[in-house]
């Protein structure tokens, strides 16, 4: 009984919901009220969706939906929409009876369906307990307004020439040894039969043959008889009916002739007389509060796991449970219906037909709530509908929505009021001009629907209509935060240049901090430039240092600023990690850029470029140098003079006959070059780097750079075989020139 307890507790909580909603309490909630006396609940642990209908509520009732004509199937949601009108809002529905859906089928319901006694479908009971509908069982609302599930006994007869003959079906396909009554409400203007039978056409009938009902008696005169082997498919007169008989029933009707009078009537047992509606299906699942399944438990239909739809009623007949389950066999459904409180329960059509719709708060129509096994909604022949007959009244409930988070003092928060309902959960338009707002606990104030945070604490924003509170939502206000999340922790900028600064303050607890970015106050100290309210900083025309201060709600942070002369190269900004070294060497004319004004700091340095830099760094004369004899450097090569100079000075050597001028310079080669160029005394301090062993060819040079704080490596490694970028080489050179 665990599920029953959970279900009843959930429904009770839904019934006792406050009149005031936020988005989290309304749309998308697991349990909510959809109309007077109608609640929806999602039981995810069982893969179930439940609509409970309390028929004792003044504006709560049940109804059925069927397409017109009957074989023009419509989805559950479409039938709910089509049936919705003023003071008749379908707030929930499930698919109902099984129907003929095979290839070339009639698409008619298999079982009995009536509304206010009118026979919509007379139906048939299946032969054999391996089928769902092996017993004549229905769900309906009886004449006393109570819901009920139980067996029925329906009969139709024809009286002709003093004989009373049983009619087997009404407005359905004629089968062997059957007599079928066709009325003007049939899906076709003709019977659709073959010639192997007799068809008695009756016109001028009394009563209303087009809405033939239980308790009716209609009489007319035979105007035509289509005998055996004559053409079947007789026309159905607008003011009469047709009796079509075959097999054993043919023998009983074969002597009827033109001019005879025929009377037909239909009756149903007392329990279901004058019922508001009847929906036939099967099997029965629960009887007297216990699992009692009216079909063979060995049938594959019984044991298969699939989507299921069911209806149940409690012992009083006042509460109805409309249920879908995603993956269940017949016994699973029966046990679940029992556990949620059903005294009696009946299985409806399942599989791809299984659909439950409910009207979400603020919506005009009900929408799908269950998982559709086929991925899309199937058109069906009938639905059971929960209806609210309540009139539309004034706004009573307002679903407020706002940006989620904690509001910073001085900041504003806009409230959205898109979804409104009256006291009966009908959607109503919201006129914001008619709403009055207030805030509890003095945490802020309202200007229209805009909240301004003023004091730290927690309160509620409340919307009022005609002096009554119709909606509210909680609000939390703070005057501090944990991190600024600045776009720049420091600024290194050229004179006359501009930069955009921004801040995104955050709370350490992960909550969203709501603030107005326009409330951030920016200011500068020192003669470094100006900054506007949007954080746009313009550097002064002279070099200098200072700070930029950001202030928000009494919280401040400072950003150090260095204003330098404009960057020499367009791709090396003043805040680039190696900009100081590059600018230093450019100032001394040791490095040059490219014709397009770039330095390309990330490009790997060629050996010939290193030669040119060393010549310029030490101002070495490069005329009258002896030919170094490198086979890959002739005297027409653009850097021939520089290569000859560094070779003559024993700064950069080749490997005998080759210099490899276009090869990338490695970090190991750079170490050797710098030690030679600066005539550094070799120092052996031990293995400084994990990837440079003592027998490595450039070990001493690398250790010497490390000892002089020129070559520092990264994460304990020097990476001697990696190529040197132009930015890295500039950094090494600058350290050497500055410190040695």
ZADO-933726 format. One line per field, with one value per residue (C-alpha): x, y, z; residue in three letters; residue number from 1. Coordinates in steps of 0.5 Angstrom, whole numbers, plus 2048, in hexadecimal, padded with zeros to 3 digits. Layout:
xx c(X:...)
yy c(Y:...)
zz c(Z:...)
type c(ALA:...)
seq c(NUM:...)
This chain:
xx c(800:806:804:7FD:800:804:7FF:7FA:7FF:801:7FA:7F8:7FE:7FC:7F5:7F8:7FC:7FD:7F9:800:805:80B:80E:811:80A:806:808:80C:80A:80A:803:7FE:7F7:7F4:7ED:7E8:7E8:7ED:7F5:7FA:800:806:809:810:812:80C:80C:805:801:7FB:7F4:7F0:7E9:7E4:7DD:7DB:7DE:7D9:7DC:7DF:7DC:7DE:7DD:7DE:7E1:7E0:7E2:7DC:7DB:7DD:7E3:7E6:7EB:7EE:7F4:7F2:7F5:7F1:7EB:7EC:7ED:7E7:7E2:7E5:7E0:7DD:7DC:7DE:7E5:7E8:7EE:7F0:7EF:7F1:7F0:7EB:7E8:7EB:7EA:7EB:7F1:7F3:7F5:7EE:7EB:7E4:7E8:7E2:7E2:7E2:7DE:7D7:7D7:7D1:7D0:7C9:7C6:7C8:7CC:7D2:7D5:7D1:7D8:7D9:7DC:7E2:7E2:7E7:7EB:7F1:7EE:7EE:7E6:7E4:7DE:7D9:7DC:7DC:7DE:7D8:7D5:7CE:7C8:7C9:7D0:7D4:7DA:7D9:7DD:7D9:7D6:7D0:7CA:7C8:7C3:7C0:7BA:7B6:7AE:7AB:7A5:7A4:7AB:7B1:7B8:7BE:7C2:7CA:7CD:7CC:7CF:7D5:7D8:7D3:7D6:7D4:7CD:7CC:7C6:7C9:7C5:7C7:7C5:7C6:7CC:7D0:7D7:7D4:7CE:7CE:7CE:7D5:7D2:7D3:7CD:7CD:7C7:7C1:7C0:7BA:7B9:7B4:7B2:7AD:7B0:7AD:7B1:7B9:7BC:7C2:7C3:7C1:7C2:7C0:7B9:7B7:7B2:7B2:7AD:7AC:7AA:7AE:7AF:7B4:7B7:7BE:7BD:7C3:7C7:7C5:7C9:7CB:7CE:7C7:7C5:7C4:7BE:7BE:7B7:7B8:7BD:7BF:7C0:7C5:7C5:7C9:7CA:7C5:7C2:7C1:7BC:7B8:7B8:7B7:7AF:7AF:7AC:7AA:7A5:7A6:7A7:7AD:7AF:7B6:7B7:7BE:7BE:7C4:7C4:7C1:7C8:7CA:7C3:7C3:7CB:7CE:7D3:7D6:7DD:7DE:7E5:7E9:7EB:7E9:7EF:7EC:7E6:7E4:7EB:7EE:7F2:7ED:7EF:7E9:7EE:7F3:7F9:7FD:7FB:801:7FC:7FC:804:807:80A:807:804:7FD:7F7:7F2:7EC:7EB:7E5:7E5:7E0:7DC:7DB:7DD:7E5:7E7:7EF:7F1:7F8:7FD:803:809:80B:807:803:7FC:7FD:802:7FC:7F7:7FC:7FD:7F6:7F5:7FA:7F8:7F1:7ED:7E7:7E6:7EA:7EA:7EF:7EF:7F2:7FA:800:801:7FA:7FC:7FB:7FA:7F9:7F8:7F7:7FE:7FD:7FB:7FA:7F4:7F4:7F6:7FD:800:803:806:80B:808:80B:80B:80E:808:800:7FC:7F5:7EF:7E8:7E6:7E8:7E6:7E7:7E7:7E3:7E3:7DC:7DE:7DD:7E3:7E4:7E9:7F0:7F1:7F8:7FE:804:80A:811:817:81F:821:826:828:827:82D:82B:82A:828:821:81D:817:811:80E:806:804:800:7FA:7F4:7ED:7EB:7E9:7F0:7ED:7F2:7F1:7F4:7F9:7F9:7FF:7FC:7F7:7FC:7FF:805:809:80F:80F:815:817:81C:81A:815:811:810:80B:80D:814:817:81D:822:823:825:828:823:81E:817:811:80F:807:802:7FB:7F5:7EF:7F2:7F3:7FA:7FA:801:808:80F:815:81B:822:826:82D:832:839:83C:842:845:845:847:84B:84C:853:857:85C:85D:863:861:864:863:85D:85A:854:851:84A:84A:844:843:83E:83D:83C:839:83E:838:836:830:82F:830:82B:82E:82E:834:833:833:83B:83E:845:84B:852:858:85E:85F:85E:858:850:84B:843:83D:83D:845:848:84F:853:85A:85E:863:868:86B:869:867:860:85A:853:84E:847:842:83B:836:83C:841:847:84D:853:857:85E:85F:866:866:86B:86D:869:86B:870:86D:866:865:869:864:867:864:867:86B:872:870:875:87B:879:878:87F:882:87F:881:888:887:889:882:87E:877:874:872:86B:86D:86C:871:86E:870:86E:871:878:87E:883:88A:88C:887:88B:891:88F:88C:893:897:892:892:89A:89A:89F:8A2:8A1:8A5:8AB:8A9:8AC:8A8:8A6:8A5:89E:89C:894:896:899:89B:894:890:88D:890:897:89B:897:899:8A0:8A1:89E:8A2:8A8:8A7:8A5:89E:89A:89E:89B:89C:8A3:8A0:899:896:88F:88C:885:885:881:886:885:885:88B:88F:88C:890:896:896:894:89A:89F:89C:89C:8A3:89F:8A4:8A1:89E:89C:896:894:88E:889:885:882:882:88A:88E:896:898:894:898:895:895:89A:897:890:892:896:890:88C:891:891:889:889:886:881:87D:876:874:87B:87C:880:87E:884:882:87C:87D:87D:878:87A:876:87A:881:87F:87E:885:889:885:887:88E:88F:88C:88F:896)
yy c(800:805:808:809:80D:811:812:815:819:81C:81D:820:825:827:829:82D:831:838:83D:840:83D:83E:83A:835:833:834:832:82B:829:822:823:829:82A:82B:82D:82D:826:824:822:820:81C:819:813:812:80C:808:80B:80D:814:814:819:819:81B:81D:81D:820:827:82C:82D:826:821:81B:81B:817:819:815:818:81A:816:810:80D:814:813:818:819:819:820:822:81F:823:82A:829:827:82E:834:839:836:82F:82F:828:828:821:81B:814:80F:80A:804:800:801:7FD:800:7FA:7FB:7FD:7FD:801:805:804:802:7FB:7FC:800:807:80B:812:814:80D:80F:809:80B:804:7FE:7FA:7F3:7EE:7EA:7E2:7DF:7E2:7E3:7E9:7F0:7F1:7EA:7EC:7F2:7F7:7FE:805:80A:80F:80D:811:812:816:811:80E:806:800:7F9:7F5:7F7:7F3:7F7:7F4:7F6:7F3:7F4:7F2:7F0:7EC:7EA:7E7:7EA:7E9:7EB:7F0:7EF:7F6:7FD:801:7FC:7F7:7F1:7EA:7E3:7E1:7E8:7ED:7F5:7FB:801:808:80F:810:80A:80C:80B:80D:805:7FF:7FC:7F5:7F0:7EC:7E6:7E8:7EC:7F3:7F6:7FE:801:809:80E:80B:80E:812:814:80E:812:812:80B:80B:805:806:808:804:806:804:804:801:7FC:800:7FB:7F4:7F2:7EB:7E5:7E6:7ED:7F3:7F4:7FB:7FE:805:808:80C:813:812:80A:804:7FE:7F7:7F3:7EB:7E5:7DE:7DC:7E3:7E3:7DD:7E1:7E7:7E4:7E4:7EC:7F0:7F7:7FA:7F6:7FA:7FA:7FC:7FC:7FE:7FD:7FC:7FC:7F9:7FE:800:803:806:80E:80E:814:810:809:807:7FF:7FC:7F7:7F3:7F5:7F6:7F7:7F5:7F7:7FA:7F3:7F1:7ED:7ED:7EA:7E7:7E1:7E3:7DE:7E3:7E7:7ED:7EC:7EB:7F0:7F6:7FC:803:802:806:805:808:807:809:809:806:80C:80D:814:814:811:810:810:80D:80C:808:807:800:7FB:7F5:7F4:7F1:7F7:7FC:7F8:7F9:800:802:7FE:802:809:807:804:800:7FE:7FF:7FE:7FD:802:801:802:802:807:80A:80B:813:817:81E:824:82B:82F:835:83B:837:837:82F:829:826:820:81D:816:813:811:80A:80B:812:816:816:811:813:80F:80D:80F:813:814:81B:81F:826:82C:830:836:83D:841:846:84B:84A:846:843:846:842:847:845:849:848:843:845:84A:851:856:85C:862:85D:85C:856:856:851:84E:84D:849:843:845:841:842:83E:838:838:83A:83F:846:84C:850:858:85A:861:85E:85B:85E:85B:85B:858:855:856:85C:859:85E:862:861:866:862:85B:85D:85B:860:85C:861:85D:856:850:84C:84E:84D:851:851:852:855:855:859:859:851:84E:84A:848:849:846:846:84B:84B:852:852:858:854:84F:84A:84B:851:84D:853:852:855:854:859:85E:85F:864:869:870:872:86B:869:863:860:85E:85A:856:850:850:849:845:840:83B:83B:83F:844:84B:850:857:85C:85D:864:865:864:86A:86B:870:871:873:876:87A:874:875:875:870:871:86D:867:866:869:86B:870:870:877:87A:879:873:872:86D:86D:869:868:867:863:864:861:861:863:85E:860:85D:860:85F:861:865:866:86B:86A:86D:86A:863:862:85C:85C:854:855:859:85C:857:851:84D:84E:856:859:854:856:85D:85D:85A:85E:864:862:860:859:856:858:857:855:85A:859:85C:856:852:84B:849:842:840:83C:83F:83D:83C:842:847:845:847:84E:84F:84D:852:858:856:857:85C:857:85A:855:857:854:84D:847:842:83D:838:836:832:834:83C:83F:846:848:846:84B:84A:848:84E:84C:845:846:84B:846:840:845:847:840:841:83D:837:832:82B:82B:82D:82F:834:832:83A:838:833:835:837:832:834:830:833:83A:838:837:83D:842:83F:840:847:84A:846:843:83E:837:835:82E:82F:827:825:82B:828:821:821:823:81D:81F:81B:820:824:82A:829:82E:833:832:832:838:83C:839:83B:842:842:843:83C:83A:835:832:82D:82B:82A:82E:82A:82B:828:82D:833:83A:83F:846:848:843:845:84C:84B:847:84C:852:84E:84D:854:857:853:851)
zz c(800:800:7F9:7FC:801:7FD:7F8:7FD:800:7F9:7F8:7FE:7FE:7F7:7F9:7FF:7FA:7FC:7F8:7F6:7F1:7EE:7E8:7EC:7EF:7E9:7E2:7E2:7E9:7EB:7EE:7ED:7ED:7E6:7E7:7ED:7F0:7EA:7EC:7E8:7EB:7E8:7EB:7E8:7EC:7E9:7E2:7E3:7E2:7E6:7E6:7EC:7EB:7F1:7EE:7F5:7F3:7F0:7E9:7E8:7E3:7DF:7D7:7D1:7CB:7C4:7BD:7B8:7B4:7B8:7B4:7B3:7B9:7BD:7C2:7C9:7C9:7C3:7C6:7CC:7C8:7C4:7CA:7CE:7CE:7D3:7D9:7D7:7D7:7D6:7DB:7DB:7D6:7D5:7CF:7D0:7CC:7C7:7C0:7B9:7B7:7B2:7AA:7A7:7AD:7AF:7B5:7B9:7C1:7C3:7C9:7CB:7CC:7CE:7CF:7D3:7D1:7C9:7C6:7C3:7C3:7C4:7C5:7C5:7CB:7C8:7C8:7CD:7D3:7D0:7CD:7D1:7D0:7D2:7D7:7D6:7DA:7DA:7DE:7DE:7E2:7E4:7E5:7EC:7EA:7ED:7E9:7E8:7E5:7E4:7DF:7DB:7D7:7D0:7CC:7C5:7C2:7BB:7BC:7B5:7B3:7BA:7BB:7C0:7BD:7C0:7BD:7BE:7BD:7BB:7B6:7B5:7B0:7AF:7B1:7AF:7B2:7B5:7B4:7B4:7B5:7B0:7B2:7AF:7B4:7B1:7AE:7A7:7A3:7A1:7A5:7A1:7A1:79C:798:79D:7A2:7A2:7A3:7A5:7A4:7A8:7A7:7AB:7B2:7B8:7BD:7BC:7B8:7B7:7BF:7C1:7C8:7CE:7CF:7C8:7C4:7BD:7B7:7B0:7AA:7A5:79E:79B:79C:799:799:79A:793:792:793:79A:79C:79D:79E:7A5:7A5:7A8:7AC:7AD:7AE:7AB:7AE:7AA:7AC:7AA:7AB:7B1:7B2:7AA:7AB:7B1:7AC:7A5:7A5:7A7:7A1:79E:7A2:7A9:7AF:7B3:7BA:7BD:7C4:7C9:7D0:7D5:7DD:7E2:7E5:7DE:7DC:7DC:7DD:7DB:7D7:7D6:7D3:7D2:7D3:7D6:7DA:7E1:7E5:7EC:7F0:7F7:7F8:7F6:7F0:7EC:7E4:7DF:7DA:7DA:7DD:7D8:7D2:7CF:7CF:7D7:7D8:7D3:7D6:7D2:7D3:7D7:7D8:7DD:7E1:7E9:7ED:7F5:7F9:7FA:7F2:7F3:7F2:7EB:7E9:7E2:7E1:7DC:7DD:7D9:7D9:7DD:7DC:7DE:7E5:7E6:7E4:7E8:7EE:7ED:7ED:7F3:7F7:7F5:7F8:7F2:7F5:7EE:7E7:7E0:7DB:7D5:7CE:7CF:7CB:7C6:7C8:7CF:7D0:7D6:7D5:7DB:7DB:7DD:7E1:7DD:7D7:7D3:7D1:7D4:7D1:7D1:7D8:7D7:7D3:7CC:7CA:7C3:7C3:7C1:7C3:7BF:7BD:7C1:7C1:7C8:7CE:7D5:7D7:7DE:7DD:7E1:7E0:7E4:7E1:7E0:7E5:7E8:7E9:7EF:7EE:7EA:7E8:7E9:7E6:7E6:7E5:7EB:7F0:7F5:7F4:7F6:7FA:7F5:7EF:7EC:7EA:7E5:7E7:7E1:7E2:7DB:7DE:7E2:7E5:7E8:7EE:7EA:7E6:7E0:7DC:7DC:7D9:7DE:7DE:7E1:7E2:7E7:7EB:7F2:7F4:7FB:7FE:805:80A:808:803:7FD:7FA:7F3:7ED:7E9:7E8:7EA:7F0:7F3:7F8:7FE:805:806:808:805:803:7FE:7F8:7F8:7F3:7F5:7F1:7F3:7FA:7FA:7FA:7F3:7F3:7F6:7F6:7FB:7FA:7FD:7FE:7FF:7FF:7FE:7F9:7F9:7F3:7EE:7E7:7E4:7DD:7DE:7E5:7E2:7DC:7D8:7D3:7CE:7CE:7CB:7CA:7CD:7D0:7D3:7DA:7DD:7E3:7E5:7EC:7EF:7F5:7F8:7FA:7F2:7F3:7ED:7EF:7EC:7EB:7E6:7E2:7E1:7E9:7E9:7EA:7E7:7E8:7E7:7EC:7E9:7E2:7DE:7DB:7DB:7DC:7DA:7DE:7D9:7DB:7D5:7D7:7D2:7D4:7D5:7D0:7D5:7D8:7DF:7E4:7E8:7EA:7E8:7ED:7EC:7F2:7F2:7F8:7FD:7FA:7F7:7F3:7F0:7E9:7E9:7E2:7DE:7D8:7D4:7CD:7C7:7C6:7C0:7BD:7BB:7BE:7C4:7C9:7CF:7D3:7CF:7D4:7D0:7CE:7D3:7D0:7C9:7CA:7CD:7C8:7C2:7C6:7C5:7BE:7BF:7BD:7B7:7B5:7AE:7A8:7AB:7B2:7B5:7B9:7B9:7C0:7C0:7B9:7BA:7BA:7B4:7B5:7B0:7B4:7BA:7B7:7B5:7BC:7BF:7BA:7BC:7C3:7C4:7BE:7BA:7B4:7AE:7A9:7A6:7AA:7A7:7A4:7A9:7A3:7A4:79E:7A0:7A1:79A:79A:797:79D:7A1:7A7:7A5:7A8:7AF:7AE:7AC:7B2:7B8:7B5:7B5:7BC:7BE:7C0:7BC:7B8:7B3:7B3:7AF:7A7:7A9:7AD:7AC:7AB:7AB:7B0:7B7:7BC:7C2:7CA:7CA:7C5:7C7:7CE:7CB:7C7:7CD:7D1:7CB:7CA:7D1:7D2:7D8:7DD:7DD:7E4:7E5:7EB:7EA:7E6:7E6:7E1:7E1:7D9:7D9:7DB:7DC:7D6:7D2:7CC:7CF:7D6:7D9:7D5:7D7:7DE:7DE:7DB:7E1:7E6:7E3:7E3:7DC:7DA:7DF:7DB:7DD:7E2:7E4:7DC:7D7:7D1:7CD:7C7:7C6:7C1:7C4:7C2:7C0:7C7:7CB:7C8:7C9:7D1:7D1:7CE:7D2:7D9:7D6:7D4:7DA:7E0:7DD)
type c(UNK:UNK:UNK:UNK:UNK:UNK:UNK:UNK:UNK:UNK:UNK:UNK:UNK:UNK:UNK:UNK:UNK:UNK:UNK:UNK:UNK:UNK:UNK:UNK:UNK:UNK:UNK:UNK:UNK:UNK:UNK:UNK:UNK:UNK:UNK:UNK:UNK:UNK:UNK:UNK:UNK:UNK:UNK:UNK:UNK:UNK:UNK:UNK:UNK:UNK:UNK:UNK:UNK:UNK:UNK:UNK:UNK:UNK:UNK:UNK:UNK:UNK:UNK:UNK:UNK:UNK:UNK:UNK:UNK:UNK:UNK:UNK:UNK:UNK:UNK:UNK:UNK:UNK:UNK:UNK:UNK:UNK:UNK:UNK:UNK:UNK:UNK:UNK:UNK:UNK:UNK:UNK:UNK:UNK:UNK:UNK:UNK:UNK:UNK:UNK:UNK:UNK:UNK:UNK:UNK:UNK:UNK:UNK:UNK:UNK:UNK:UNK:UNK:UNK:UNK:UNK:UNK:UNK:UNK:UNK:UNK:UNK:UNK:UNK:UNK:UNK:UNK:UNK:UNK:UNK:UNK:UNK:UNK:UNK:UNK:UNK:UNK:UNK:UNK:UNK:UNK:UNK:UNK:UNK:UNK:UNK:UNK:UNK:UNK:UNK:UNK:UNK:UNK:UNK:UNK:UNK:UNK:UNK:UNK:UNK:UNK:UNK:UNK:UNK:UNK:UNK:UNK:UNK:UNK:UNK:UNK:UNK:UNK:UNK:UNK:UNK:UNK:UNK:UNK:UNK:UNK:UNK:UNK:UNK:UNK:UNK:UNK:UNK:UNK:UNK:UNK:UNK:UNK:UNK:UNK:UNK:UNK:UNK:UNK:UNK:UNK:UNK:UNK:UNK:UNK:UNK:UNK:UNK:UNK:UNK:UNK:UNK:UNK:UNK:UNK:UNK:UNK:UNK:UNK:UNK:UNK:UNK:UNK:UNK:UNK:UNK:UNK:UNK:UNK:UNK:UNK:UNK:UNK:UNK:UNK:UNK:UNK:UNK:UNK:UNK:UNK:UNK:UNK:UNK:UNK:UNK:UNK:UNK:UNK:UNK:UNK:UNK:UNK:UNK:UNK:UNK:UNK:UNK:UNK:UNK:UNK:UNK:UNK:UNK:UNK:UNK:UNK:UNK:UNK:UNK:UNK:UNK:UNK:UNK:UNK:UNK:UNK:UNK:UNK:UNK:UNK:UNK:UNK:UNK:UNK:UNK:UNK:UNK:UNK:UNK:UNK:UNK:UNK:UNK:UNK:UNK:UNK:UNK:UNK:UNK:UNK:UNK:UNK:UNK:UNK:UNK:UNK:UNK:UNK:UNK:UNK:UNK:UNK:UNK:UNK:UNK:UNK:UNK:UNK:UNK:UNK:UNK:UNK:UNK:UNK:UNK:UNK:UNK:UNK:UNK:UNK:UNK:UNK:UNK:UNK:UNK:UNK:UNK:UNK:UNK:UNK:UNK:UNK:UNK:UNK:UNK:UNK:UNK:UNK:UNK:UNK:UNK:UNK:UNK:UNK:UNK:UNK:UNK:UNK:UNK:UNK:UNK:UNK:UNK:UNK:UNK:UNK:UNK:UNK:UNK:UNK:UNK:UNK:UNK:UNK:UNK:UNK:UNK:UNK:UNK:UNK:UNK:UNK:UNK:UNK:UNK:UNK:UNK:UNK:UNK:UNK:UNK:UNK:UNK:UNK:UNK:UNK:UNK:UNK:UNK:UNK:UNK:UNK:UNK:UNK:UNK:UNK:UNK:UNK:UNK:UNK:UNK:UNK:UNK:UNK:UNK:UNK:UNK:UNK:UNK:UNK:UNK:UNK:UNK:UNK:UNK:UNK:UNK:UNK:UNK:UNK:UNK:UNK:UNK:UNK:UNK:UNK:UNK:UNK:UNK:UNK:UNK:UNK:UNK:UNK:UNK:UNK:UNK:UNK:UNK:UNK:UNK:UNK:UNK:UNK:UNK:UNK:UNK:UNK:UNK:UNK:UNK:UNK:UNK:UNK:UNK:UNK:UNK:UNK:UNK:UNK:UNK:UNK:UNK:UNK:UNK:UNK:UNK:UNK:UNK:UNK:UNK:UNK:UNK:UNK:UNK:UNK:UNK:UNK:UNK:UNK:UNK:UNK:UNK:UNK:UNK:UNK:UNK:UNK:UNK:UNK:UNK:UNK:UNK:UNK:UNK:UNK:UNK:UNK:UNK:UNK:UNK:UNK:UNK:UNK:UNK:UNK:UNK:UNK:UNK:UNK:UNK:UNK:UNK:UNK:UNK:UNK:UNK:UNK:UNK:UNK:UNK:UNK:UNK:UNK:UNK:UNK:UNK:UNK:UNK:UNK:UNK:UNK:UNK:UNK:UNK:UNK:UNK:UNK:UNK:UNK:UNK:UNK:UNK:UNK:UNK:UNK:UNK:UNK:UNK:UNK:UNK:UNK:UNK:UNK:UNK:UNK:UNK:UNK:UNK:UNK:UNK:UNK:UNK:UNK:UNK:UNK:UNK:UNK:UNK:UNK:UNK:UNK:UNK:UNK:UNK:UNK:UNK:UNK:UNK:UNK:UNK:UNK:UNK:UNK:UNK:UNK:UNK:UNK:UNK:UNK:UNK:UNK:UNK:UNK:UNK:UNK:UNK:UNK:UNK:UNK:UNK:UNK:UNK:UNK:UNK:UNK:UNK:UNK:UNK:UNK:UNK:UNK:UNK:UNK:UNK:UNK:UNK:UNK:UNK:UNK:UNK:UNK:UNK:UNK:UNK:UNK:UNK:UNK:UNK:UNK:UNK:UNK:UNK:UNK:UNK:UNK:UNK:UNK:UNK:UNK:UNK:UNK:UNK:UNK:UNK:UNK:UNK:UNK:UNK:UNK:UNK:UNK:UNK:UNK:UNK:UNK:UNK:UNK:UNK:UNK:UNK:UNK:UNK:UNK:UNK:UNK:UNK:UNK:UNK:UNK:UNK:UNK:UNK:UNK:UNK:UNK:UNK:UNK:UNK:UNK:UNK:UNK:UNK:UNK:UNK:UNK:UNK:UNK:UNK:UNK:UNK:UNK:UNK:UNK:UNK:UNK:UNK:UNK:UNK:UNK:UNK:UNK:UNK:UNK:UNK:UNK:UNK:UNK:UNK:UNK:UNK:UNK:UNK:UNK:UNK:UNK:UNK:UNK:UNK:UNK:UNK:UNK:UNK:UNK:UNK:UNK:UNK:UNK:UNK)
seq c(1:2:3:4:5:6:7:8:9:10:11:12:13:14:15:16:17:18:19:20:21:22:23:24:25:26:27:28:29:30:31:32:33:34:35:36:37:38:39:40:41:42:43:44:45:46:47:48:49:50:51:52:53:54:55:56:57:58:59:60:61:62:63:64:65:66:67:68:69:70:71:72:73:74:75:76:77:78:79:80:81:82:83:84:85:86:87:88:89:90:91:92:93:94:95:96:97:98:99:100:101:102:103:104:105:106:107:108:109:110:111:112:113:114:115:116:117:118:119:120:121:122:123:124:125:126:127:128:129:130:131:132:133:134:135:136:137:138:139:140:141:142:143:144:145:146:147:148:149:150:151:152:153:154:155:156:157:158:159:160:161:162:163:164:165:166:167:168:169:170:171:172:173:174:175:176:177:178:179:180:181:182:183:184:185:186:187:188:189:190:191:192:193:194:195:196:197:198:199:200:201:202:203:204:205:206:207:208:209:210:211:212:213:214:215:216:217:218:219:220:221:222:223:224:225:226:227:228:229:230:231:232:233:234:235:236:237:238:239:240:241:242:243:244:245:246:247:248:249:250:251:252:253:254:255:256:257:258:259:260:261:262:263:264:265:266:267:268:269:270:271:272:273:274:275:276:277:278:279:280:281:282:283:284:285:286:287:288:289:290:291:292:293:294:295:296:297:298:299:300:301:302:303:304:305:306:307:308:309:310:311:312:313:314:315:316:317:318:319:320:321:322:323:324:325:326:327:328:329:330:331:332:333:334:335:336:337:338:339:340:341:342:343:344:345:346:347:348:349:350:351:352:353:354:355:356:357:358:359:360:361:362:363:364:365:366:367:368:369:370:371:372:373:374:375:376:377:378:379:380:381:382:383:384:385:386:387:388:389:390:391:392:393:394:395:396:397:398:399:400:401:402:403:404:405:406:407:408:409:410:411:412:413:414:415:416:417:418:419:420:421:422:423:424:425:426:427:428:429:430:431:432:433:434:435:436:437:438:439:440:441:442:443:444:445:446:447:448:449:450:451:452:453:454:455:456:457:458:459:460:461:462:463:464:465:466:467:468:469:470:471:472:473:474:475:476:477:478:479:480:481:482:483:484:485:486:487:488:489:490:491:492:493:494:495:496:497:498:499:500:501:502:503:504:505:506:507:508:509:510:511:512:513:514:515:516:517:518:519:520:521:522:523:524:525:526:527:528:529:530:531:532:533:534:535:536:537:538:539:540:541:542:543:544:545:546:547:548:549:550:551:552:553:554:555:556:557:558:559:560:561:562:563:564:565:566:567:568:569:570:571:572:573:574:575:576:577:578:579:580:581:582:583:584:585:586:587:588:589:590:591:592:593:594:595:596:597:598:599:600:601:602:603:604:605:606:607:608:609:610:611:612:613:614:615:616:617:618:619:620:621:622:623:624:625:626:627:628:629:630:631:632:633:634:635:636:637:638:639:640:641:642:643:644:645:646:647:648:649:650:651:652:653:654:655:656:657:658:659:660:661:662:663:664:665:666:667:668:669:670:671:672:673:674:675:676:677:678:679:680:681:682:683:684:685:686:687:688:689:690:691:692:693:694:695:696:697:698:699:700:701:702:703:704:705:706:707:708:709:710:711:712:713:714:715:716:717:718:719:720:721:722:723:724:725:726:727:728:729:730:731:732:733:734:735:736:737:738:739:740)
